[in-house]
Amino acid sequence: MLFKKRFNKFADKRGTWMLKAFEDALVARLMPHLPPWLETYHLTLSTLFWIVLILLGGYLATQNINYLWIMSAGVIGQYITDRLDGEVGRAKNTGLIKWGFYMDHFLDYLFLCAIVISYWFLTPYEYKYILFVVLGISAAYFVHIILYFGVTGQFEVASEGLGPSEFRVMVIALNTMLIYLDRIIFVPLLLIFFGGNVFYLIMSIYRTQKKIWNLDMRTKHEQEKRSYRVH
């Protein structure tokens, strides 16, 4: 029963991120124009197509940096379909709540891996190890979100005003800078991104563990009060 309630709560992702108002307006504009045959699972599984596009763009960019536009197009496409899949599912009452939760977030992780692999193609050999660390930190953030959901039943996709949408914007901005500026700036930007990733994860975990600690203490005090009343 608790598991079911948690997935019902999941219908509304928690958290506030900078692009949320823009996304809500975009979804409201696009929803009436979607074809009738389009289902939530089509949008969820389309991430596989965007992953191929991202990998293709990253690989071809080793020969011509302008192919990063293909990678950016894949990021934008995944951004739109990922934002629409839940809305379509709710509008059509598809009922794939658990399937959607599982597949959506598993494919989100593969999407993240595709971005890291694409940058692997462009990274000088002596700095490639940084991408392994970036992937590990990003995976840790996925674990952090899922564990918080398991403990509280609240699925928070954003923290400190940042979420998956802002991450996608940073990737597109990085690609654009690499196209119009020299590729030599890639390593400094990668190091900045790495440092920001570490700082953001530490801040998120510190804030979350403090909140869970307070929840435990509140539960403990309530139990002590009930025990005192009984005696």
ROBA-425397 format. One line per field, with one value per residue (C-alpha): x negated, y negated, z. Coordinates in nm, 3 decimals, decimal comma. Each point is the difference from the previous one (the first is absolute). Last residue first. Layout:
<atoms>
east [X | ...]
north [Y | ...]
up [Z | ...]
</atoms>
This chain:
<atoms>
east [-0,221 | 0,194 | -0,055 | -0,376 | -0,010 | 0,194 | -0,242 | -0,302 | 0,140 | 0,053 | -0,355 | -0,144 | 0,202 | -0,123 | -0,358 | 0,027 | 0,145 | -0,275 | -0,266 | 0,174 | -0,021 | -0,366 | -0,076 | 0,162 | -0,181 | -0,339 | 0,067 | 0,104 | -0,298 | -0,245 | 0,153 | -0,009 | -0,365 | -0,109 | 0,187 | -0,136 | -0,355 | 0,052 | 0,166 | -0,295 | -0,243 | 0,192 | -0,003 | -0,377 | -0,033 | 0,231 | -0,168 | -0,251 | 0,289 | -0,021 | 0,313 | 0,314 | 0,060 | -0,136 | 0,202 | 0,318 | -0,068 | -0,051 | 0,324 | 0,189 | -0,141 | 0,078 | 0,358 | 0,038 | -0,119 | 0,246 | 0,283 | -0,117 | 0,027 | -0,130 | 0,181 | -0,193 | 0,130 | 0,205 | 0,153 | 0,155 | 0,206 | 0,169 | 0,087 | -0,225 | -0,255 | 0,036 | 0,019 | -0,312 | -0,174 | 0,104 | -0,125 | -0,337 | -0,051 | 0,048 | -0,243 | -0,253 | 0,029 | -0,098 | -0,300 | -0,108 | 0,045 | -0,208 | -0,268 | -0,017 | -0,008 | -0,302 | -0,190 | 0,004 | -0,236 | -0,331 | 0,163 | 0,127 | 0,382 | 0,204 | 0,109 | 0,058 | 0,236 | 0,233 | -0,043 | 0,105 | 0,308 | 0,096 | -0,039 | 0,244 | 0,255 | -0,054 | 0,084 | 0,311 | 0,092 | 0,004 | 0,197 | 0,275 | 0,008 | 0,061 | 0,236 | 0,193 | 0,041 | 0,122 | 0,248 | 0,111 | 0,369 | 0,063 | 0,239 | -0,011 | -0,074 | -0,212 | -0,214 | -0,031 | -0,121 | -0,249 | -0,149 | -0,017 | -0,302 | -0,209 | 0,106 | -0,109 | -0,333 | -0,082 | 0,039 | -0,211 | -0,281 | 0,014 | -0,015 | -0,304 | -0,174 | 0,080 | -0,130 | -0,319 | -0,054 | -0,150 | -0,319 | -0,099 | -0,205 | 0,028 | 0,348 | 0,111 | -0,023 | 0,185 | 0,276 | 0,048 | 0,010 | 0,261 | 0,211 | -0,009 | 0,109 | 0,280 | 0,135 | -0,009 | 0,171 | 0,291 | 0,095 | 0,162 | 0,183 | 0,142 | 0,087 | 0,211 | 0,210 | 0,018 | 0,292 | 0,202 | -0,275 | -0,133 | 0,124 | 0,212 | -0,297 | -0,258 | 0,110 | 0,073 | -0,329 | -0,195 | 0,167 | -0,080 | -0,356 | -0,053 | 0,135 | -0,227 | -0,318 | -0,155 | 0,070 | 0,242 | 0,036 | 0,255 | 0,114 | 0,375 | 0,111 | -0,251 | 0,259 | 0,197 | -0,321 | -0,052 | 0,357 | -0,044 | -0,316 | 0,173 | 0,283]
north [-0,544 | -0,026 | -0,375 | 0,044 | 0,260 | -0,233 | -0,284 | 0,227 | 0,112 | -0,361 | -0,084 | 0,288 | -0,093 | -0,359 | 0,121 | 0,223 | -0,283 | -0,234 | 0,250 | 0,032 | -0,378 | -0,010 | 0,293 | -0,189 | -0,332 | 0,168 | 0,228 | -0,291 | -0,216 | 0,283 | 0,078 | -0,366 | -0,041 | 0,314 | -0,098 | -0,355 | 0,133 | 0,234 | -0,272 | -0,231 | 0,279 | 0,070 | -0,371 | -0,010 | 0,315 | -0,124 | -0,339 | 0,150 | 0,070 | -0,365 | -0,213 | 0,007 | 0,376 | 0,069 | -0,288 | 0,138 | 0,349 | -0,137 | -0,202 | 0,310 | 0,204 | -0,278 | -0,019 | 0,375 | -0,031 | -0,285 | 0,228 | 0,286 | -0,216 | -0,317 | -0,245 | 0,115 | 0,351 | 0,154 | 0,338 | 0,058 | 0,319 | 0,008 | 0,338 | -0,092 | 0,280 | 0,163 | -0,336 | -0,118 | 0,319 | -0,053 | -0,361 | 0,084 | 0,297 | -0,226 | -0,250 | 0,277 | 0,084 | -0,359 | 0,029 | 0,325 | -0,143 | -0,306 | 0,226 | 0,209 | -0,323 | -0,119 | 0,314 | -0,131 | -0,283 | 0,149 | 0,132 | -0,336 | -0,025 | -0,016 | 0,366 | 0,011 | -0,294 | 0,228 | 0,273 | -0,243 | -0,108 | 0,361 | 0,093 | -0,277 | 0,130 | 0,351 | -0,139 | -0,171 | 0,331 | 0,167 | -0,293 | 0,012 | 0,378 | 0,056 | -0,288 | 0,059 | 0,369 | -0,084 | -0,262 | 0,164 | -0,079 | -0,150 | -0,259 | -0,188 | -0,340 | 0,156 | 0,197 | -0,297 | -0,221 | 0,263 | 0,037 | -0,373 | -0,108 | 0,296 | -0,061 | -0,365 | 0,049 | 0,306 | -0,207 | -0,284 | 0,240 | 0,170 | -0,339 | -0,087 | 0,317 | -0,082 | -0,356 | 0,165 | 0,092 | -0,348 | 0,127 | 0,187 | 0,319 | 0,068 | -0,150 | 0,311 | 0,206 | -0,252 | -0,047 | 0,375 | 0,059 | -0,274 | 0,126 | 0,357 | -0,124 | -0,206 | 0,315 | 0,193 | -0,295 | 0,067 | 0,280 | -0,246 | -0,190 | 0,315 | 0,129 | -0,310 | 0,056 | -0,183 | 0,125 | -0,318 | -0,223 | -0,271 | -0,352 | -0,053 | 0,102 | -0,234 | -0,336 | 0,128 | 0,192 | -0,312 | -0,211 | 0,261 | 0,022 | -0,377 | -0,011 | 0,290 | -0,145 | -0,118 | 0,314 | 0,065 | 0,338 | 0,278 | 0,218 | 0,037 | 0,347 | 0,128 | -0,040 | 0,284 | 0,200 | -0,053 | 0,097 | 0,330 | 0,084 | -0,084 | 0,240]
up [3,121 | -0,325 | -0,019 | 0,037 | -0,280 | -0,230 | 0,077 | -0,056 | -0,335 | -0,107 | 0,108 | -0,204 | -0,308 | 0,022 | 0,048 | -0,307 | -0,211 | 0,122 | -0,109 | -0,337 | -0,053 | 0,105 | -0,230 | -0,287 | 0,049 | 0,033 | -0,298 | -0,222 | 0,105 | -0,061 | -0,340 | -0,107 | 0,106 | -0,187 | -0,317 | 0,012 | 0,023 | -0,294 | -0,208 | 0,067 | -0,092 | -0,321 | -0,085 | 0,046 | -0,219 | -0,277 | -0,039 | -0,248 | -0,235 | -0,108 | 0,006 | -0,213 | 0,002 | 0,348 | 0,142 | -0,160 | 0,136 | 0,351 | -0,021 | -0,118 | 0,289 | 0,249 | -0,129 | 0,050 | 0,359 | 0,056 | -0,109 | 0,222 | 0,315 | 0,161 | 0,229 | 0,309 | -0,055 | -0,276 | -0,081 | 0,340 | 0,013 | 0,338 | 0,156 | 0,293 | 0,031 | -0,342 | -0,177 | 0,182 | -0,106 | -0,363 | -0,006 | 0,163 | -0,231 | -0,305 | 0,157 | 0,052 | -0,370 | -0,079 | 0,232 | -0,165 | -0,349 | 0,090 | 0,150 | -0,316 | -0,200 | 0,196 | -0,109 | -0,358 | 0,089 | -0,119 | -0,318 | -0,120 | 0,020 | -0,320 | -0,027 | 0,376 | -0,042 | -0,194 | 0,262 | 0,276 | -0,197 | -0,075 | 0,368 | 0,096 | -0,250 | 0,136 | 0,346 | -0,134 | -0,165 | 0,342 | 0,135 | -0,259 | -0,015 | 0,372 | 0,071 | -0,323 | 0,074 | 0,350 | -0,123 | -0,324 | 0,054 | -0,342 | 0,143 | -0,330 | 0,157 | 0,274 | -0,244 | -0,235 | 0,285 | 0,115 | -0,347 | -0,078 | 0,203 | -0,113 | -0,360 | 0,012 | 0,178 | -0,209 | -0,316 | 0,144 | 0,095 | -0,340 | -0,176 | 0,214 | -0,119 | -0,360 | 0,053 | 0,128 | -0,363 | -0,038 | 0,164 | -0,314 | 0,016 | 0,376 | -0,026 | -0,190 | 0,321 | 0,214 | -0,256 | -0,044 | 0,374 | 0,046 | -0,292 | 0,134 | 0,344 | -0,158 | -0,164 | 0,328 | 0,172 | -0,237 | 0,241 | 0,242 | -0,273 | -0,160 | 0,349 | 0,069 | -0,309 | -0,335 | -0,210 | 0,048 | -0,148 | 0,237 | -0,071 | 0,314 | 0,222 | -0,153 | 0,146 | 0,351 | -0,004 | -0,099 | 0,271 | 0,266 | -0,128 | 0,018 | 0,356 | 0,099 | -0,151 | 0,325 | 0,197 | 0,282 | 0,160 | 0,003 | -0,287 | -0,010 | -0,112 | 0,255 | 0,271 | -0,156 | -0,013 | 0,370 | 0,079 | -0,186 | 0,192 | 0,328 | -0,091]
</atoms>
